[in-house]
């Protein structure tokens, strides 16, 4: 069982590693940590307390805290989507802004497992937002052209966790199996 | 779907919130309406069953929004995504 204290320690340690601060409002922070603890109990991993998780690891991977969107959000807005991690200036000003959702809509809709059949009256939008089964998610090998970090996921990260290179610096590794005979 | 009604003195607008039980911004939003004595209803979407979740998804998307919480729907026509205090105050005239 994950305790609140464990969730706090993990967040503090991660903030320190990446040069971030935790939310300056003690009550708000407590609520976020409580949400993370609850999600870890519920799903087996600490998915973002402010996003709807599907409960399927493959689908929720990008929103497990610290989520894929944290680094670009802190860089652009001074805080991550839920407000757990903040930049030094935001920590000092104590004014954490609401951060718009960066997670693509296509991924958001996957959390809604039950997919209704699109009817003739509905907008075509419905067809494009239907949930994908976990088995349809195709993972690939990506490498950071700057530092060589390799990751096996659906998409490369927004920012390389090792050298902080941007997503564009990642390239797919194509594996070829040649039969020799 | 478990809709919770929180009574308040101000009932000028119908305020409905799709929230998550784990979300700190949603808690803050609920508290904001309580502090301002605005009557509202809410549903914690993460505690709903799959069928209800899907209906909620379609409802939020019908406003053209992203699936972010809190999704605050005022008078069943205006969607405010996230705890945007100024936008809420402006829409409700409080």
Interface residues (C-beta under 8 A of the other chain):
Chain A: X28 X31 X32 X34 X35 X36 X38 X39 X49 X50 X51 X52 X53 X82 X83 X98 X100 X101 X105 X108 X109 X111 X112 X113 X114 X115 X116 X125 X126 X129
Chain B: X20 X21 X22 X23 X24 X25 X26 X27 X28 X45 X46 X50 X51 X53 X54 X56 X57 X58 X61 X66 X67 X68 X69 X81 X82 X83 X84
